[in-house]
Amino acid sequence: MFAKEIAIQYIKLFYILFKHWFRDLFSSFTNGSPLKSLTSEIILITEAASGLEK
């Protein structure tokens, strides 16, 4: 009984993951919006100080 419930939960999880993955993959090939140009923008990067100096 417990294993059946776990299996159902995993099936639901994989269904949701694959649904969103295929939807995003399809939209990126068909009508995905172009990336925004950041040439005239100011970008603030936070929480990355530990990896910048190494």
C-alpha distance matrix in Angstrom:
0.0 3.8 5.5 5.2 6.5 8.9 10.0 10.8 12.7 14.6 15.5 16.9 18.7 20.3 21.3 23.1 24.7 26.0 27.2 29.3 30.5 31.7 33.2 35.1 36.2 37.5 39.3 40.9 42.4 43.5 44.7 43.8 46.1 48.6 48.4 50.6 53.8 54.1 57.7 59.1 56.2 55.8 52.5 51.3 48.9 47.4 45.3 46.4 49.2 47.5 47.4 50.8 53.1 51.5
3.8 0.0 3.8 5.4 5.2 6.4 8.7 10.0 10.8 12.6 14.4 15.6 16.7 18.6 20.1 21.5 22.8 24.5 25.9 27.6 28.7 30.3 31.9 33.4 34.6 36.2 37.9 39.3 41.0 42.2 43.3 42.1 44.3 46.6 46.1 48.3 51.4 51.4 55.0 56.4 53.4 52.9 49.5 48.1 45.7 44.0 41.8 42.9 45.7 43.9 43.9 47.3 49.6 48.0
5.5 3.8 0.0 3.8 5.5 5.1 6.1 8.6 9.9 10.6 12.3 14.3 15.2 16.5 18.2 20.1 21.0 22.3 24.1 26.0 26.7 28.2 30.1 31.6 32.4 34.1 36.1 37.3 38.8 40.2 41.6 40.4 42.7 44.9 44.6 46.9 49.9 50.1 53.7 55.3 52.5 52.0 48.6 47.4 44.8 43.4 41.2 42.0 44.8 43.0 42.7 46.1 48.4 46.6
5.2 5.4 3.8 0.0 3.8 5.5 5.1 6.2 8.7 9.9 10.5 12.4 14.2 15.4 16.4 18.5 20.0 21.0 22.4 24.6 25.6 26.7 28.4 30.4 31.2 32.5 34.5 36.1 37.4 38.6 39.9 39.0 41.5 43.9 43.9 46.3 49.5 49.9 53.5 55.1 52.3 52.1 48.9 47.9 45.5 44.3 42.3 43.2 46.2 44.7 44.2 47.5 50.0 48.4
6.5 5.2 5.5 3.8 0.0 3.8 5.4 5.1 6.2 8.7 9.9 10.6 12.3 14.4 15.3 16.7 18.5 20.0 21.0 22.9 24.3 25.7 27.1 28.9 30.1 31.5 33.1 34.7 36.4 37.5 38.5 37.4 39.7 42.2 42.0 44.2 47.4 47.7 51.4 52.7 49.9 49.6 46.4 45.2 43.0 41.7 39.8 40.9 43.9 42.6 42.3 45.5 48.1 46.7
8.9 6.4 5.1 5.5 3.8 0.0 3.8 5.4 5.1 6.3 8.7 9.9 10.5 12.4 14.2 15.5 16.5 18.3 19.9 21.5 22.4 24.2 25.8 27.2 28.3 30.0 31.7 33.0 34.7 36.1 37.2 35.9 38.1 40.3 39.9 42.1 45.2 45.4 49.0 50.5 47.6 47.2 43.9 42.7 40.3 39.0 37.0 37.9 40.9 39.3 39.0 42.3 44.8 43.2
10.0 8.7 6.1 5.1 5.4 3.8 0.0 3.8 5.4 5.1 6.2 8.7 9.8 10.6 12.2 14.3 15.3 16.4 18.1 20.2 20.9 22.2 24.1 25.8 26.5 28.0 30.1 31.4 32.8 34.2 35.6 34.5 37.0 39.3 39.1 41.7 44.7 45.2 48.8 50.5 47.8 47.7 44.4 43.5 41.1 40.1 38.3 38.9 42.0 40.5 39.9 43.0 45.7 44.0
10.8 10.0 8.6 6.2 5.1 5.4 3.8 0.0 3.8 5.4 5.0 6.2 8.6 10.0 10.5 12.4 14.3 15.4 16.3 18.6 19.9 20.9 22.4 24.4 25.5 26.7 28.5 30.2 31.7 32.7 33.9 33.0 35.5 38.0 38.1 40.5 43.8 44.4 48.0 49.5 46.9 46.9 43.8 43.0 40.9 39.9 38.4 39.3 42.5 41.4 40.8 43.8 46.6 45.2
12.7 10.8 9.9 8.7 6.2 5.1 5.4 3.8 0.0 3.8 5.4 5.1 6.2 8.7 9.8 10.7 12.3 14.3 15.3 16.9 18.3 20.0 21.2 22.8 24.2 25.7 27.2 28.7 30.6 31.7 32.6 31.3 33.5 36.0 35.7 38.0 41.2 41.6 45.2 46.6 43.8 43.7 40.5 39.6 37.5 36.4 34.8 35.9 39.1 37.9 37.5 40.5 43.3 42.1
14.6 12.6 10.6 9.9 8.7 6.3 5.1 5.4 3.8 0.0 3.8 5.4 5.0 6.1 8.4 9.9 10.5 12.1 14.0 15.5 16.2 18.0 19.8 21.1 22.0 23.9 25.7 26.8 28.5 30.0 31.2 29.8 32.2 34.4 34.1 36.6 39.7 40.1 43.7 45.3 42.7 42.6 39.3 38.6 36.2 35.3 33.7 34.4 37.6 36.3 35.6 38.6 41.4 39.9
15.5 14.4 12.3 10.5 9.9 8.7 6.2 5.0 5.4 3.8 0.0 3.8 5.4 5.2 6.1 8.7 9.9 10.5 12.0 14.3 15.2 16.2 18.0 19.9 20.7 22.0 24.0 25.6 26.9 28.1 29.5 28.6 31.2 33.6 33.8 36.4 39.6 40.4 44.0 45.7 43.2 43.5 40.4 39.9 37.8 37.2 35.9 36.5 39.9 38.8 37.8 40.7 43.6 42.3
16.9 15.6 14.3 12.4 10.6 9.9 8.7 6.2 5.1 5.4 3.8 0.0 3.8 5.6 5.0 6.3 8.6 10.0 10.5 12.5 14.2 15.4 16.5 18.4 19.8 21.0 22.5 24.3 26.0 26.9 27.9 26.9 29.3 31.9 32.1 34.5 37.8 38.6 42.2 43.7 41.1 41.4 38.4 38.0 36.1 35.5 34.3 35.3 38.7 38.0 37.2 39.9 43.0 41.9
18.7 16.7 15.2 14.2 12.3 10.5 9.8 8.6 6.2 5.0 5.4 3.8 0.0 3.8 5.4 5.3 6.2 8.6 9.9 11.0 12.2 14.3 15.5 16.7 18.2 20.0 21.3 22.6 24.6 25.9 26.8 25.4 27.6 29.9 29.7 32.0 35.3 35.8 39.4 41.0 38.3 38.4 35.3 34.7 32.7 32.0 30.8 31.6 35.0 34.2 33.4 36.1 39.2 38.1
20.3 18.6 16.5 15.4 14.4 12.4 10.6 10.0 8.7 6.1 5.2 5.6 3.8 0.0 3.8 5.5 5.0 5.9 8.3 10.0 10.3 11.9 13.9 15.2 16.0 17.8 19.7 20.8 22.4 23.9 25.2 24.0 26.6 28.8 28.8 31.5 34.6 35.4 38.9 40.8 38.4 38.7 35.6 35.3 33.2 32.9 31.8 32.2 35.6 34.8 33.6 36.2 39.3 38.0
21.3 20.1 18.2 16.4 15.3 14.2 12.2 10.5 9.8 8.4 6.1 5.0 5.4 3.8 0.0 3.8 5.5 5.3 5.9 8.6 9.9 10.5 12.0 14.2 15.2 16.2 18.1 19.9 21.3 22.2 23.5 22.7 25.4 28.0 28.4 31.2 34.5 35.6 39.1 40.9 38.6 39.2 36.3 36.3 34.5 34.4 33.6 34.2 37.8 37.2 36.0 38.4 41.7 40.6
23.1 21.5 20.1 18.5 16.7 15.5 14.3 12.4 10.7 9.9 8.7 6.3 5.3 5.5 3.8 0.0 3.8 5.6 5.1 6.3 8.5 10.1 10.6 12.3 14.1 15.4 16.5 18.3 20.3 21.1 21.9 20.7 23.1 25.7 25.9 28.4 31.7 32.7 36.3 37.9 35.4 36.0 33.1 33.1 31.4 31.3 30.7 31.5 35.1 34.8 33.7 36.1 39.4 38.7
24.7 22.8 21.0 20.0 18.5 16.5 15.3 14.3 12.3 10.5 9.9 8.6 6.2 5.0 5.5 3.8 0.0 3.8 5.5 5.4 6.1 8.6 10.0 10.7 12.1 14.1 15.5 16.5 18.6 20.0 20.9 19.4 21.8 24.0 23.9 26.5 29.7 30.5 34.1 35.9 33.5 34.0 31.0 31.0 29.1 29.1 28.4 28.8 32.4 32.0 30.7 33.0 36.3 35.4
26.0 24.5 22.3 21.0 20.0 18.3 16.4 15.4 14.3 12.1 10.5 10.0 8.6 5.9 5.3 5.6 3.8 0.0 3.8 5.5 4.9 5.9 8.3 9.8 10.2 11.8 13.9 15.1 16.5 18.0 19.5 18.4 21.3 23.5 23.9 26.9 30.1 31.3 34.7 36.7 34.7 35.5 32.7 33.0 31.2 31.6 31.0 31.2 34.8 34.4 32.8 34.9 38.3 37.3
27.2 25.9 24.1 22.4 21.0 19.9 18.1 16.3 15.3 14.0 12.0 10.5 9.9 8.3 5.9 5.1 5.5 3.8 0.0 3.8 5.5 5.4 6.1 8.6 9.9 10.6 12.2 14.2 15.7 16.4 17.6 16.9 19.7 22.4 23.2 26.0 29.4 30.9 34.4 36.1 34.1 35.2 32.6 33.1 31.7 32.2 32.0 32.4 36.1 36.1 34.6 36.5 40.0 39.3
29.3 27.6 26.0 24.6 22.9 21.5 20.2 18.6 16.9 15.5 14.3 12.5 11.0 10.0 8.6 6.3 5.4 5.5 3.8 0.0 3.8 5.6 5.0 6.0 8.4 9.8 10.5 12.1 14.4 15.3 15.8 14.5 16.9 19.5 20.0 22.6 26.0 27.3 30.9 32.5 30.4 31.4 28.8 29.3 28.0 28.6 28.6 29.0 32.8 33.0 31.5 33.3 36.8 36.4
30.5 28.7 26.7 25.6 24.3 22.4 20.9 19.9 18.3 16.2 15.2 14.2 12.2 10.3 9.9 8.5 6.1 4.9 5.5 3.8 0.0 3.8 5.5 5.3 6.0 8.5 10.0 10.6 12.5 14.3 15.4 13.9 16.6 18.7 19.1 22.1 25.2 26.5 29.9 32.0 30.1 31.0 28.4 29.0 27.5 28.2 28.2 28.1 31.8 31.8 30.0 31.7 35.2 34.5
31.7 30.3 28.2 26.7 25.7 24.2 22.2 20.9 20.0 18.0 16.2 15.4 14.3 11.9 10.5 10.1 8.6 5.9 5.4 5.6 3.8 0.0 3.8 5.5 5.0 5.9 8.4 9.8 10.8 12.1 13.9 13.2 16.5 18.8 19.9 23.1 26.2 28.1 31.3 33.4 31.9 33.2 30.8 31.8 30.4 31.5 31.6 31.5 35.2 35.3 33.3 34.9 38.4 37.7
33.2 31.9 30.1 28.4 27.1 25.8 24.1 22.4 21.2 19.8 18.0 16.5 15.5 13.9 12.0 10.6 10.0 8.3 6.1 5.0 5.5 3.8 0.0 3.8 5.5 5.2 6.1 8.6 10.2 10.5 11.5 11.0 14.0 16.8 18.2 21.1 24.5 26.4 29.8 31.6 30.0 31.5 29.4 30.5 29.6 30.7 31.2 31.3 35.1 35.6 33.8 35.1 38.8 38.5
35.1 33.4 31.6 30.4 28.9 27.2 25.8 24.4 22.8 21.1 19.9 18.4 16.7 15.2 14.2 12.3 10.7 9.8 8.6 6.0 5.3 5.5 3.8 0.0 3.8 5.4 5.1 6.1 8.8 10.0 10.4 8.7 11.5 13.9 14.8 17.8 21.1 22.9 26.2 28.2 26.6 28.1 25.8 27.1 26.1 27.4 28.0 28.0 31.8 32.4 30.5 31.6 35.3 35.1
36.2 34.6 32.4 31.2 30.1 28.3 26.5 25.5 24.2 22.0 20.7 19.8 18.2 16.0 15.2 14.1 12.1 10.2 9.9 8.4 6.0 5.0 5.5 3.8 0.0 3.8 5.5 5.2 6.6 8.8 10.5 9.3 12.6 14.3 15.5 18.9 21.8 23.8 26.9 29.2 28.0 29.6 27.3 28.8 27.6 29.2 29.7 29.2 32.9 33.3 31.0 32.2 35.7 35.2
37.5 36.2 34.1 32.5 31.5 30.0 28.0 26.7 25.7 23.9 22.0 21.0 20.0 17.8 16.2 15.4 14.1 11.8 10.6 9.8 8.5 5.9 5.2 5.4 3.8 0.0 3.8 5.5 5.4 6.2 8.4 8.6 12.3 14.6 16.5 19.9 22.9 25.4 28.3 30.5 29.5 31.4 29.5 31.2 30.4 32.1 32.8 32.5 36.2 36.8 34.5 35.5 39.1 38.8
39.3 37.9 36.1 34.5 33.1 31.7 30.1 28.5 27.2 25.7 24.0 22.5 21.3 19.7 18.1 16.5 15.5 13.9 12.2 10.5 10.0 8.4 6.1 5.1 5.5 3.8 0.0 3.8 5.4 5.1 5.5 5.2 8.7 11.5 13.6 16.8 20.0 22.5 25.5 27.4 26.4 28.5 26.9 28.7 28.3 30.1 31.2 31.1 34.8 35.7 33.6 34.3 38.1 38.1
40.9 39.3 37.3 36.1 34.7 33.0 31.4 30.2 28.7 26.8 25.6 24.3 22.6 20.8 19.9 18.3 16.5 15.1 14.2 12.1 10.6 9.8 8.6 6.1 5.2 5.5 3.8 0.0 3.8 5.8 6.3 4.4 7.8 9.4 11.2 14.7 17.5 20.0 22.8 25.2 24.3 26.4 24.7 26.7 26.1 28.2 29.3 28.8 32.4 33.3 31.0 31.5 35.2 35.2
42.4 41.0 38.8 37.4 36.4 34.7 32.8 31.7 30.6 28.5 26.9 26.0 24.6 22.4 21.3 20.3 18.6 16.5 15.7 14.4 12.5 10.8 10.2 8.8 6.6 5.4 5.4 3.8 0.0 3.8 6.4 6.5 10.0 11.2 13.6 17.2 19.6 22.4 24.9 27.4 27.0 29.3 27.7 29.9 29.4 31.6 32.7 32.0 35.5 36.4 33.8 34.3 37.8 37.7
43.5 42.2 40.2 38.6 37.5 36.1 34.2 32.7 31.7 30.0 28.1 26.9 25.9 23.9 22.2 21.1 20.0 18.0 16.4 15.3 14.3 12.1 10.5 10.0 8.8 6.2 5.1 5.8 3.8 0.0 3.8 6.0 9.4 11.4 14.5 17.7 20.4 23.5 25.9 28.1 27.7 30.3 29.1 31.4 31.2 33.5 34.8 34.4 37.9 39.0 36.6 37.0 40.6 40.7
44.7 43.3 41.6 39.9 38.5 37.2 35.6 33.9 32.6 31.2 29.5 27.9 26.8 25.2 23.5 21.9 20.9 19.5 17.6 15.8 15.4 13.9 11.5 10.4 10.5 8.4 5.5 6.3 6.4 3.8 0.0 3.8 6.3 8.9 12.2 15.0 17.9 21.0 23.6 25.4 25.0 27.7 26.7 29.2 29.4 31.7 33.4 33.1 36.7 38.0 35.9 36.1 39.8 40.1
43.8 42.1 40.4 39.0 37.4 35.9 34.5 33.0 31.3 29.8 28.6 26.9 25.4 24.0 22.7 20.7 19.4 18.4 16.9 14.5 13.9 13.2 11.0 8.7 9.3 8.6 5.2 4.4 6.5 6.0 3.8 0.0 3.8 6.4 9.0 12.0 15.1 18.0 20.8 22.7 22.0 24.5 23.3 25.6 25.7 28.0 29.6 29.4 32.9 34.3 32.2 32.3 36.1 36.5
46.1 44.3 42.7 41.5 39.7 38.1 37.0 35.5 33.5 32.2 31.2 29.3 27.6 26.6 25.4 23.1 21.8 21.3 19.7 16.9 16.6 16.5 14.0 11.5 12.6 12.3 8.7 7.8 10.0 9.4 6.3 3.8 0.0 3.8 6.5 8.8 12.1 15.0 17.8 19.4 18.8 21.5 20.6 23.2 23.7 26.2 28.3 28.1 31.5 33.3 31.4 31.2 34.9 35.7
48.6 46.6 44.9 43.9 42.2 40.3 39.3 38.0 36.0 34.4 33.6 31.9 29.9 28.8 28.0 25.7 24.0 23.5 22.4 19.5 18.7 18.8 16.8 13.9 14.3 14.6 11.5 9.4 11.2 11.4 8.9 6.4 3.8 0.0 3.8 6.4 9.0 12.2 14.6 16.6 16.5 19.3 18.7 21.6 22.2 25.1 27.3 26.8 30.0 31.9 29.7 29.2 32.8 33.7
48.4 46.1 44.6 43.9 42.0 39.9 39.1 38.1 35.7 34.1 33.8 32.1 29.7 28.8 28.4 25.9 23.9 23.9 23.2 20.0 19.1 19.9 18.2 14.8 15.5 16.5 13.6 11.2 13.6 14.5 12.2 9.0 6.5 3.8 0.0 3.8 6.4 9.0 11.9 14.0 13.4 16.0 15.1 18.0 18.5 21.5 23.8 23.2 26.3 28.3 26.2 25.6 29.2 30.2
50.6 48.3 46.9 46.3 44.2 42.1 41.7 40.5 38.0 36.6 36.4 34.5 32.0 31.5 31.2 28.4 26.5 26.9 26.0 22.6 22.1 23.1 21.1 17.8 18.9 19.9 16.8 14.7 17.2 17.7 15.0 12.0 8.8 6.4 3.8 0.0 3.8 6.2 9.2 10.7 10.1 13.0 12.7 15.9 17.1 20.2 23.0 22.7 25.6 28.0 26.2 25.2 28.7 30.2
53.8 51.4 49.9 49.5 47.4 45.2 44.7 43.8 41.2 39.7 39.6 37.8 35.3 34.6 34.5 31.7 29.7 30.1 29.4 26.0 25.2 26.2 24.5 21.1 21.8 22.9 20.0 17.5 19.6 20.4 17.9 15.1 12.1 9.0 6.4 3.8 0.0 3.8 5.7 7.8 8.2 11.4 11.8 15.4 16.9 20.4 23.4 22.7 25.2 27.8 25.8 24.3 27.7 29.3
54.1 51.4 50.1 49.9 47.7 45.4 45.2 44.4 41.6 40.1 40.4 38.6 35.8 35.4 35.6 32.7 30.5 31.3 30.9 27.3 26.5 28.1 26.4 22.9 23.8 25.4 22.5 20.0 22.4 23.5 21.0 18.0 15.0 12.2 9.0 6.2 3.8 0.0 3.8 5.6 5.1 7.8 8.2 12.0 13.7 17.2 20.4 19.7 21.9 24.8 23.1 21.3 24.6 26.5
57.7 55.0 53.7 53.5 51.4 49.0 48.8 48.0 45.2 43.7 44.0 42.2 39.4 38.9 39.1 36.3 34.1 34.7 34.4 30.9 29.9 31.3 29.8 26.2 26.9 28.3 25.5 22.8 24.9 25.9 23.6 20.8 17.8 14.6 11.9 9.2 5.7 3.8 0.0 3.8 5.7 8.5 10.0 13.7 15.7 19.4 22.6 21.6 23.3 26.3 24.5 22.2 25.1 27.3
59.1 56.4 55.3 55.1 52.7 50.5 50.5 49.5 46.6 45.3 45.7 43.7 41.0 40.8 40.9 37.9 35.9 36.7 36.1 32.5 32.0 33.4 31.6 28.2 29.2 30.5 27.4 25.2 27.4 28.1 25.4 22.7 19.4 16.6 14.0 10.7 7.8 5.6 3.8 0.0 3.8 6.9 9.6 13.2 16.0 19.4 23.0 22.4 24.0 27.2 25.9 23.6 26.4 28.9
56.2 53.4 52.5 52.3 49.9 47.6 47.8 46.9 43.8 42.7 43.2 41.1 38.3 38.4 38.6 35.4 33.5 34.7 34.1 30.4 30.1 31.9 30.0 26.6 28.0 29.5 26.4 24.3 27.0 27.7 25.0 22.0 18.8 16.5 13.4 10.1 8.2 5.1 5.7 3.8 0.0 3.8 6.3 9.8 12.7 16.0 19.6 19.5 21.2 24.5 23.5 21.4 24.4 27.0
55.8 52.9 52.0 52.1 49.6 47.2 47.7 46.9 43.7 42.6 43.5 41.4 38.4 38.7 39.2 36.0 34.0 35.5 35.2 31.4 31.0 33.2 31.5 28.1 29.6 31.4 28.5 26.4 29.3 30.3 27.7 24.5 21.5 19.3 16.0 13.0 11.4 7.8 8.5 6.9 3.8 0.0 3.8 6.7 10.0 13.0 16.7 16.7 18.1 21.6 21.0 18.8 21.6 24.4
52.5 49.5 48.6 48.9 46.4 43.9 44.4 43.8 40.5 39.3 40.4 38.4 35.3 35.6 36.3 33.1 31.0 32.7 32.6 28.8 28.4 30.8 29.4 25.8 27.3 29.5 26.9 24.7 27.7 29.1 26.7 23.3 20.6 18.7 15.1 12.7 11.8 8.2 10.0 9.6 6.3 3.8 0.0 3.8 6.5 9.8 13.4 13.3 15.1 18.4 17.7 15.9 19.0 21.6
51.3 48.1 47.4 47.9 45.2 42.7 43.5 43.0 39.6 38.6 39.9 38.0 34.7 35.3 36.3 33.1 31.0 33.0 33.1 29.3 29.0 31.8 30.5 27.1 28.8 31.2 28.7 26.7 29.9 31.4 29.2 25.6 23.2 21.6 18.0 15.9 15.4 12.0 13.7 13.2 9.8 6.7 3.8 0.0 3.8 6.3 10.1 10.6 12.2 15.6 15.6 14.0 17.1 19.8
48.9 45.7 44.8 45.5 43.0 40.3 41.1 40.9 37.5 36.2 37.8 36.1 32.7 33.2 34.5 31.4 29.1 31.2 31.7 28.0 27.5 30.4 29.6 26.1 27.6 30.4 28.3 26.1 29.4 31.2 29.4 25.7 23.7 22.2 18.5 17.1 16.9 13.7 15.7 16.0 12.7 10.0 6.5 3.8 0.0 3.8 7.0 7.0 9.1 12.2 12.0 10.9 14.2 16.6
47.4 44.0 43.4 44.3 41.7 39.0 40.1 39.9 36.4 35.3 37.2 35.5 32.0 32.9 34.4 31.3 29.1 31.6 32.2 28.6 28.2 31.5 30.7 27.4 29.2 32.1 30.1 28.2 31.6 33.5 31.7 28.0 26.2 25.1 21.5 20.2 20.4 17.2 19.4 19.4 16.0 13.0 9.8 6.3 3.8 0.0 3.8 5.5 7.5 10.5 11.3 11.0 14.0 16.3
45.3 41.8 41.2 42.3 39.8 37.0 38.3 38.4 34.8 33.7 35.9 34.3 30.8 31.8 33.6 30.7 28.4 31.0 32.0 28.6 28.2 31.6 31.2 28.0 29.7 32.8 31.2 29.3 32.7 34.8 33.4 29.6 28.3 27.3 23.8 23.0 23.4 20.4 22.6 23.0 19.6 16.7 13.4 10.1 7.0 3.8 0.0 3.8 5.9 7.8 9.2 10.1 12.8 14.5
46.4 42.9 42.0 43.2 40.9 37.9 38.9 39.3 35.9 34.4 36.5 35.3 31.6 32.2 34.2 31.5 28.8 31.2 32.4 29.0 28.1 31.5 31.3 28.0 29.2 32.5 31.1 28.8 32.0 34.4 33.1 29.4 28.1 26.8 23.2 22.7 22.7 19.7 21.6 22.4 19.5 16.7 13.3 10.6 7.0 5.5 3.8 0.0 3.8 5.6 5.8 6.6 9.6 11.2
49.2 45.7 44.8 46.2 43.9 40.9 42.0 42.5 39.1 37.6 39.9 38.7 35.0 35.6 37.8 35.1 32.4 34.8 36.1 32.8 31.8 35.2 35.1 31.8 32.9 36.2 34.8 32.4 35.5 37.9 36.7 32.9 31.5 30.0 26.3 25.6 25.2 21.9 23.3 24.0 21.2 18.1 15.1 12.2 9.1 7.5 5.9 3.8 0.0 3.8 5.5 5.3 7.1 9.4
47.5 43.9 43.0 44.7 42.6 39.3 40.5 41.4 37.9 36.3 38.8 38.0 34.2 34.8 37.2 34.8 32.0 34.4 36.1 33.0 31.8 35.3 35.6 32.4 33.3 36.8 35.7 33.3 36.4 39.0 38.0 34.3 33.3 31.9 28.3 28.0 27.8 24.8 26.3 27.2 24.5 21.6 18.4 15.6 12.2 10.5 7.8 5.6 3.8 0.0 3.8 5.9 6.7 7.5
47.4 43.9 42.7 44.2 42.3 39.0 39.9 40.8 37.5 35.6 37.8 37.2 33.4 33.6 36.0 33.7 30.7 32.8 34.6 31.5 30.0 33.3 33.8 30.5 31.0 34.5 33.6 31.0 33.8 36.6 35.9 32.2 31.4 29.7 26.2 26.2 25.8 23.1 24.5 25.9 23.5 21.0 17.7 15.6 12.0 11.3 9.2 5.8 5.5 3.8 0.0 3.8 5.8 5.7
50.8 47.3 46.1 47.5 45.5 42.3 43.0 43.8 40.5 38.6 40.7 39.9 36.1 36.2 38.4 36.1 33.0 34.9 36.5 33.3 31.7 34.9 35.1 31.6 32.2 35.5 34.3 31.5 34.3 37.0 36.1 32.3 31.2 29.2 25.6 25.2 24.3 21.3 22.2 23.6 21.4 18.8 15.9 14.0 10.9 11.0 10.1 6.6 5.3 5.9 3.8 0.0 3.8 5.8
53.1 49.6 48.4 50.0 48.1 44.8 45.7 46.6 43.3 41.4 43.6 43.0 39.2 39.3 41.7 39.4 36.3 38.3 40.0 36.8 35.2 38.4 38.8 35.3 35.7 39.1 38.1 35.2 37.8 40.6 39.8 36.1 34.9 32.8 29.2 28.7 27.7 24.6 25.1 26.4 24.4 21.6 19.0 17.1 14.2 14.0 12.8 9.6 7.1 6.7 5.8 3.8 0.0 3.8
51.5 48.0 46.6 48.4 46.7 43.2 44.0 45.2 42.1 39.9 42.3 41.9 38.1 38.0 40.6 38.7 35.4 37.3 39.3 36.4 34.5 37.7 38.5 35.1 35.2 38.8 38.1 35.2 37.7 40.7 40.1 36.5 35.7 33.7 30.2 30.2 29.3 26.5 27.3 28.9 27.0 24.4 21.6 19.8 16.6 16.3 14.5 11.2 9.4 7.5 5.7 5.8 3.8 0.0
